[in-house]
Amino acid sequence: MVTTLAPVNQPVGERAGGAARGAGDPAPVRRLRRMPSFGPRCPDCAGPLAFGEGCSLCPVCGYSACAT
């Protein structure tokens, strides 16, 4: 099987067989996926809470459910 690669100096659209974007064309919008959140979240920073020493603790900001 023979694979032919496009030259490196061509725009991505031309390498993929499509038309390259012109200078006035807006860049395509990339959508980011949100990671699913598992478990409880910190009320201060929304980081993940860990359970330790009998309390919910946030390793990101230091929040503790026992500190009142």
VENGI-V390025 format. One record per backbone hydrogen bond with DSSP energy under -1.0 kcal/mol. CO is the residue of the C=O (numbers start at 1). NH is the residue of the N-H. If there is no record, write none. Layout:
# VENGI-V390025
CO;NH, CO;NH
This chain:
# VENGI-V390025
7;10, 11;15, 12;16, 13;18, 40;49, 42;46, 47;42, 50;57, 52;55, 55;52, 56;65, 57;50, 58;62, 63;58
